């Protein structure tokens, strides 16, 4: 029983040994179908790192795209603000330019009124000049910050500069024309006043007639001498008109032909009035001398007639010779 039991025990151990020996073989064979856990973890970490790196790269790329897009949008906004400001400035310039196309005026008061308006306009242009300088600085900044939009900014800058320069030129031209118009209207006003006086003087001289007595000639002489004094007093005004007119002609005045016509007309009429006055004054002085002579001769003739009558009366009364001799001595 014991031996049998021992044998059974040995068989059991042998079987166990065989199982134990075969166990590793079975495990070794089954390991061919499953991966090593350590190896799988390493692969997983590697793949995860690659994915994280790719994600980081994609994120960086996305951020670059977003940054570029943001920069592009910012550039577009900056340029749009510049364009909008340039458009507003150009519209304002166009409005002011339209005001420069009006007439300078028909008379002295209207020309002076337009000149005052132009001076106000000039002060507004000075304010606009600061705005233009600011736009130019912005244009320079934008071309440096946004090179891709450089030409768009430069084109708008050049267009605005041309519009601004044209406005300045027309403003200067209008200022010059208004100044010339004021000078012309002042000369024209003085010319009309002088011409009116000369016409009146010419008419008065034409009505002067030679009186038949001394008192009449003396009154006419006083009138002509007063007219001569006024004519001499007005010569300074005539000379001023000629002087200013010559300056206008030398400055290439826009009304140069009219100025020349008025100067010629004033010179001719002044010469006519001066000559007519001199002739009338000489005639009146001759007439006065003649009337004085005639008055003296008349008085002498009347006195002689009286004396003759007196002598005849004495002779007819038969007075003695001594009385007649006395009367003759008195005569």
ABEGO torsion letter per residue (X at the ends): XAAAAAAAAAAAAAAAAAAAAAAAAAAAAAAAABBBAAAAAAAAAAAAAAAAAAAAAAAAAAAAAAAAAAAAAAAAAAAAAAAAAAAAAAAAAAAAAAAAABBAEABAAAAAAAAAAAAAAAAAAAAAAAAAAAAAAAAAAAAAABAAAAAAAAAAAAAAAAAAAAAAAAAAAAAAAAAAAAAAAAAAAAAAAAAAAAAAAAAAAAABBBBABAAAAAAAAAAAAAAAAAAAAAAAAAAAAAAAAAAAAAAGBAAAAAAAAAAAAAAAAAAAAAAAAAAAAAAAAAAAAAAAAAAAAAAAAAAAAAAAAAAAAAAAAGBBAAAAAAAAAAX
